[in-house]
Each structure stands twice: as structure tokens, then as C-alpha cells.
Amino acid sequence: MPVVIAGIGTAVPPHRIAQNDAAFLARPYSCETPVHERLFEAVYKGTGVATRHSVVLQASDGDLAARQSFYGGASPTTLERMRKYEEEAGALAVAAAQKALAAAWVRRQDVTHLVTVSCTGFYAPGFDIALIKQLGLAASIARTQVGFMGCHGFLNGLRVAQAFVAAEPGACVLLCAVEMCSLHHQYGWSSEQIVANSLFADGAGAVVALAGNAASAGLPQVVASGSTLIAESEDAMSWRIGDHGFQMTLSPRVPDLIARNLRGWLDLWLDQHGLTVAAVGSWAVHPGGPRILAAVGEALGIERAALATSHSVLTDYGNMSSPTVLFILERLRQAEAPRPWVAMAFGPGLAVEALLLG
């Protein structure tokens, strides 16, 4: 039974900041020497990011110092960061889900399963309850949480949604991913943390997945999903809870690991479905950063233009972790980009997750 994506919705917090302004605000909490300041400037300028949205911003313009008060003289504790996550997650999730449901022309009482995805916050009852209450979903809806899987979490969630639709005739799944990466800004000098601080942002994305029928012709169809772990790469990327937020390890080896290992596995996976890299119509590669996108291009032997949508989402929004692929898919859908599509993201492991859409 074919599973289709009947609707896509995305949302971001109301306020955004230009990358040069973000650098100005972050510099005092990161740099300890003039050498640090020079390296810091180079990192922020080299991200490919122009603007980012964040729940800690209180305005999009005006005096920089007055635009946010969350980060001040002392680094907020993890408790303080999680309180902010709890305050903001529900509204952001609802905004994205409302758009997805409207695009799918699905009645809310017909949604049978709710899958939620996040790696940047925890609380219970969680934002899944906010979705049920504020959207008017059935109290009997089946809930599943996909947690702490990083930037590829949406792809893991869609695999769960696909399984529900395949197993239960008439199933209609609402999948919603919410991330607030800006709540985990780290203080002090660490090159890996500076890279993370300079890239990550906040956003939400949602899809409605259901069984295809005659009326769903033309909608993106989930053909297959794939996954692989790159050998001896556990230390290359990690995401751990500290006393002052969640701390990311992001080794400079990551692009090289992708460049050397991606093509062999992807060729085998595509071949299983009668495809080659050259036969892929459009790519939705998670923009972990410009070096990640360059490594994917090198591994697959494709031009930068083939990843233009990924680059444009990175420029406009930064790296929002798990919802980011949805922003790319939404742009591909709006542009009626040629199919098949391959969506791909990378996370701790080092793990590769891929999705084939026809």
C-alpha cells in the first residue's frame, strides 16, 4: 500500500537575527583572547547562514542588547533552558501542524496516530498533549515519541509513520518535529562549540502521512527508507546533557567521513530500488553546515546546483536540526521539482538516514 505525504507545514519563532548581529552578541561569552576573536569571526562568516530564528529573541530589530535577555552574565542552567523549551514547544508545534493539516485537507478527528520528534528538550506531559488539546485531536489517538536522535530524527519519525499506515488500513498519521537549538548556546572557548553556536537555530515541521488513493495522484509517495552507521565514527558527533544545556561534539572529521563512506552505501541502497545517483531527480540533504553539503557533493559527484535548495534553507534559517529537511521538501514541492527525491540527514553514530520519495 503506497504511503503519501498529503500535507507539509513548517513554522519558526516570530523573531530572527542576522548572523553578524548573532556574532556580536555571542562574542563576549565565547572569546578569551584576540586570537579567539579572529577565529570566531571566521567561523561565523563561513557558515553560509544569513539569518536565524530563535525563541530567546524578544524582537527582530532595535537595540541588540535589548533584543534578548535569556543569555546574560551567567550561563543558564539546564533547568532554566528546559523551562523555556516547555513554554515554547507547544505553540511552535501547533503552528506547523495546522499548516500540514490544512494542506492535506484532513479532518482533525480523522487523525489516528501522532508521532512527535525532538532532541532539544524534554518535559511530560509533552508537546504531543498540546497538539491534541489545541488541534482538537481525538483523546484516543495513538502517540509515539522519537527522541534524542539528532538531525535525522524526522526521517526516523517518518519511518514510524510509514509502518503505522502500512499496518493499519485507514490510518492517518500526523508527524511533528520541534527543535529549539538556540536554547543550548554554550559559553567559553571550544572550537566545536563555536561551530555549533554559529549554525543552529529553532523551527518546527509537520507532515500528514496516509495511504495513497486515486485522489492522491501527484503527491510525494514514500518509496523506501534506508540507514547505515559509518564504522569507527562514534566520537565524531555526540549530543549529551550537561549542567548548562545540551553539549554537542562535532569533530572536523565529519565531512571527510561522509565524503569517504557515503557513496558506497548509497549506491547499494539505490540499486535495491532500481535507481542510480544520476537517476535521482532532486536532493533534500540536511544542511548540517557548508562543509557537510560540500562533502555530500564530493561523495556523490554532483554539482553545487543540485544542492541549491539545501544551501538556500541554510542561508535563510540556519540548521534547525530535525525539522530542517521538511523545509527543503516543502520548497521542492512548491517548485514541482523533478522526482524521485532523496532526502538525507546525518546524526550521532555517525549515522546516515535516507528517504526515497517518488
N, C-alpha and C positions, 0 to 999 in steps of 0.2 A: 504494500500500500504506500503510494508516494506521500511524503510529508512536505507541505509547503509552508513558506513564511508568508502569512497572509497580511501582516502589517508590521511596520517598523516605527519606533518612536525614540527620539533622543531628547535629552534635556541637560542643561548646565545651570549652575548657580547664577543669580542675576548680575553679579558684578565680576569684572575681569580686570586684568592688569597687563600692561605692556612688559615685555621681557626686560627692557632696560630699567624700568621702574622696579620690577621684582628684584633685579640685581642690586639696585641702590638700597632697597630695604633689607636684603639678606646679608649684604657685605659686613656690617658690624658684628653679626652673630657668627660669622664664618672665618673671617681673616684675622690672622695674628701678626703678620709681617707684611712689608711691602711686596715681597716675592709672592706671598699668598694672594695679594690683591691683583697682581698681574695675571696669575694663573686663573684666578676666579673670573676675571673679565673675559678671558679667552674661552673658558668653558661655557659661560652664559651666551656669548655671541655665537658659539659654534653649534648650538643645539638645533638650529633651524626653527625655533619657536618664536613667534611674534607676540602672541597674547595667550593668556591662560585664565580660566575661571576658577574661583575659589570661594568656599563657604566662609572663610575667615575675613573676606573683604566686606567692608561696610559701605563702600561707594566705588564707582568706576572712574571717577575723576576728582579733581580738587587736590588739596594738600596731601602729599604722600603719607606723612606721618599720621594723619588723621583717618586714613582710609582703612586701617585695620588696627585693632588693639589686642588681638589674641596673642601675638608674639611680642614680647616686651623684653625687660631686662633679664628675666629668668625663663628658662625653657619650660613650657607647660608640662605637667606630669601626664602620664598615660591616662590616668583617671580624668583629668581635665579634657584631654583630647577625645576620649570616648564619650564624655557628656555632650560635647559639641557634635559628634557623629550622631548620637541619638536624637539630638534636637533637629538635625537637618536631613537625615536619611529618608524619612517618610515622605516629605514633600517632594524631594527630588525624584524618588521612585515613582510616585503618583503622577508627576508631570510627564515622565517618559511613557508610562503605561497607558495613560489616557490617549496619547497620540497613537500608540500602536493599536489600541482597540478601535479607535475611530478609523484608522486606515484600513483595518481588517473588516470593518462593518460587522463586528461580532457583538451580540448582546452580552452584557456582563454576566447575566445569570447562566449563560451557556458555557462559561469558562469552568472547566472541570479540574484543572491542575495549575498550581502556582509554583514556579521554580525561581528561587532568588539566588543571586550571586554577589559575593563581596569578599574582599580580602583586607579592607582598611578599617574595619570596625566590627564590634560585637556588642549586642545587648539583647535581652529577652524579656518580654516578647519583642520580636524584631520588626523590621520594616515590612515584613510579609503581613503582619497584622494590620499595619497602617494601610496597606494596599487593599486588604479585604474590607476594612471598615469604610475607607474613603471612596473606594470604587463601587461599593455595593456588591461585592462578590459573595457567593454562597458561603455560609458558615461551614458547610460540609466539604469545601474544596480541599483537595489533597495537596499538602505543602511539602516541598523539598528544598533544603538549603545546600548550596555548593559553596564551601567556604575555604578561604586562605589558599587558593590555587594560583593567584597571581594574574598576570596579564592575559593568560589564555583561559581564564575562568568562564567567560561567556561561551566559548566553544565546548567546554565540558558540560555546561548547563544545557546547551542545545542538543548534545548527545543524549542527555537525560530526557529532554522533551521529545526527541525523536522516538525513544524507546516507549514512552507513555502512549504516544499516538499510534505506534505500530501494535502495541499490546491491547489497547482498549478502543474498539470501534466507537466513534463519536467523541473521542477525547479532544479537548481544546485546551491548549497549554499557553499560559501567559508566563513568559520568561523575562525577568527584570534583573539587570546588573547595576549596582550602585557603588561608586568609589569616591572617597574623599582623601586623595593622596596628600593634599596640602596640609592636612592635619598632622602629618608626620615629618614636617620640616625639622632637620637636625641641626643643632648648634655645634660650633667648633670646627677645626680643620681636619678634614678627611677627604681625599680626592674622590673616593667612591660616593660619599655622602653629598659632596658638592654637585656631582653629576646628577644624582637623584633629585636634589633640591631644584636643580635648574630645568628639569624635564617634566616633572609630574604635576598633574592638575586634577580637577574634580569634574565628574559628569555621571550621567546615567543613560542607560539604553534598555529598550524593551522590544520583544517580538511576540507575535501571536503565531503559534505553530499548530497546524491541524491537518487532517487527511485531505489530500487533493481530490478534486472532482471536476466535472466539466466546466463549472463556473470559475475554477482557479487557474485556467489556462493563462500562461504568461507570467504567473507568479514564480519567484525563485523556489526551486524544488531541492530539498536536501537529498543528495545522492549518496554520500558516504562521509564518514569522518575517519581520521587517522591520527596516530600518536606514536611518538618514539622518544626514548631517552638517549641522549648523547653520552657515550661511555666516559667515565672518569671526569665528570664535569660538575659534581655536587658542590664544589667550592666556588663555582663561577657565579652563581646567583643564589641569594637566600633572602628570607624575609622573616625577621624574628622580633618578638615583643620585648621592648626594653622599658626602663623606668620612665623614659621621656619619649614615648611614641614607639612606632614600629621602625626597625632599623634594617635598611637594605644593604646587602653585599652585592656589588655589581662589578665583577672583575673586568679589566680591559681585555681579557682573553675571550670574552663572549663573542664579539664579531668574528674572530678567527675560528672559533669552534663552529659557528654557523657556516662560515664560508667553506670549511673543510668537510663538514659532515652532512649538510642538508641535502645536497643533490642526490647522493646515492640512495638515501631512503625515499625521497620524494619520487624519483624515477620509478622505483619498485611499486610504490603506492598508487601512482597514477596509472601504471601499466595494468594493475589489477582491475581498473575501470576503463580500459581501452583508450587511455589518453597518454599524451606526452606533454612535456613542458611547453613545446611550441603550439600545442593544440588548446592551451588554456586561453580563454578569451579575455579575462580580466583578473587582476590580482588585488586582494584585500589583505595586505600584510600589516600586521600591527606595528606601528611606528615607535618601537622602543627607544629610538634615537636615530640620528642620521647615519651613524656607523652601522647600526643594525640593518637599516634599509640598504646601505651600500653592500654589506656582506651578503644579503639575500640576492641582490642583483648580480654580484660576482659569482655566487654559487650556481645560480640558475642561468647565467649567461643572457640576462635580459637588460634592456636599456632602462635608464632612469625614468623615461617617459611611461614605462609600464607600471611604475610605482608612483605615478604622479598624484593619485588620489590619496595614498598614504602620506606622502610628503605634505599635501595641502592640509590634511587634517592635523598633522603635527604642527604645522605653522599656525593654524587658526586656534587650536585647542590645547596643544601640548600632549603629553602621554597621560591619559586618564585611566590607565590600567584596563581592566576587563571590558568596559563599555566601548572602548575606542574602535574596535573592529566594527561595531554597529554603526558608528558614524561614517565609516568608509563604505559599508554595504548600502547605507541609505543614499550616499552620493552616487554610487554605481547604479542603484535602482532609478534614481531621478534622471540620470544621464542615459538610461537604457543601454548601459554598457554591454558589449558582446559577452555571451556566455559560451562555455561554462566559466563560473567564477571559482577561484580557490582563495579561501580565507586562511590565514596562518598567524599564529602567535607563539611566543616563547615565554617560558616561565621557569621557576626554580626546579632544578633537576639535573642538568639543564634539559628541559622538556620542550618538545615541539608538538603543537596541536594543529591539525589542519581540517578543513571542511570543504567539501566539493558540492557546489550548487549548480544545478542545471536550469 
